């Protein structure tokens, strides 16, 4: 949950930058509910997650020592898209895709199962006392 909050805050900042990139050159506001603009913001979100997942961690995952593992050394772009779409569907189904992980033997979410990935948590090295 902490990783999702951390990445959610970063995503809001990215969306603000993405909105500025559109609004300033047009010198006009975007109408509420504009489907093209919403698709644009979804693509920005997917690109953030896809680029990070291909490296193994988002910034939120890095902060909490969580790593994304795939069957192949680098997660494919297709797998990132599947993971993203299913994660969004999981969120909009009242979090059922995330709740699923509580009952799954490997703690896998819907998007883990759909994309062939899984998360591992690494222990922080203990400091000298």
N, C-alpha and C positions, 0 to 999 in steps of 0.2 A: 504494500500500500504506500509506503514511504517513497519508493522508487516512482510510482505513478504520480504522486503529488509533485515531486521534484521535477520530473520530466514534463508534467502538465504546466508548471510555472515557466519552464524554458520554452515550451511550445507557445504559450501566450505571447512571450516576448518575440518569438520568431514570427508569429502571425501579425504582430504590430509592425514589424519591419516589412513584412510582405505586403501589408495594406498600404504602407507609406510608398512602397515602390510602385503601386498602382495609382494611388490617389494624387500624389504630387505631379507626375507627368500629365495626368488628365485634367488637373486643376478642378476637380469636381468630386462630389461625394458619391459613394456607391449606394445604390438604393437597397434598403433592407430586404433580405430574402432573395437577392440576386443569385440565381443558380450558378452562373458562370463564376462569380466571385467565390461562392461556397466550394465549388469544385477546385478552384485555384488554391484555396486554403487547405483543402483535403490533400492535394498534391504536395503542398509545402510540408504538411505534417508527415505524409508518407516518406518524402525524401529525407527529412530529419531522421526518422526512425530507421529507414532502409540503410542509409549511409552508416549510421551508428551500429546497427545490428550486424552489418557486414564486417565491421571491425570487432564485433563481439560484445560491445557495451554502449549503452546510451550514457549521457553524463549522469543521470540519476542512478543507473546501475553501477557506474564506477564509484559514485559516492557511497553506495551501500554494499560494495564488494559482491555484486551479482554479475554473472557472466552468461551470455547466450551461447549455447553449444548446438551445432548442427551435425548431421551425418557426414557432410563434406567439410573440408577445411574452412571454406568461406561460404556463408549462406548466399544462395542465389538471389538475384533480383526478383524472380518469380516467387520464391519462398517468402521474401520480405513483403511482397504485395499480398500474398495469401494470409500471412501472419497479421498484417495491418487490417485487412478487410474483416477477418474473423474476430480480431480484438475489438474493433469498432462495433461489430454485431454483438459481441459479448457484453460490451458496456450498455448498449441500447436494449438489451434483453434483461435489464435490471441486474446486471453483473453475474448472470447465471454461468457464463463461460469461465469466470474467475472463481466463483463458488465451487464449480465442478472440481477444481484442483484440491479442495479439502478432502474429497472422497476418492480421488484417483490415487492408485498405489505409488506412482512416481511424482505426484503433486503437479501433474500436467494440466494446463488450461486448454480450452478449446483451440486457441490459436497455436499453442505448442503442438497439439496433436495434428492439426491441419497442415502445419508447415514443416513438420518433422524436426522440430527444435525442442530444446528444453533448457531450463535455467539451473545454474548451480550457484551456490553461495560459498564464497571463500572466506575462511576465517582471517581476521586481521592478525598480523604478527604481533605478539605481545611485546611490549617495550620492557626495557630493563627496569627493575625496581630496586 
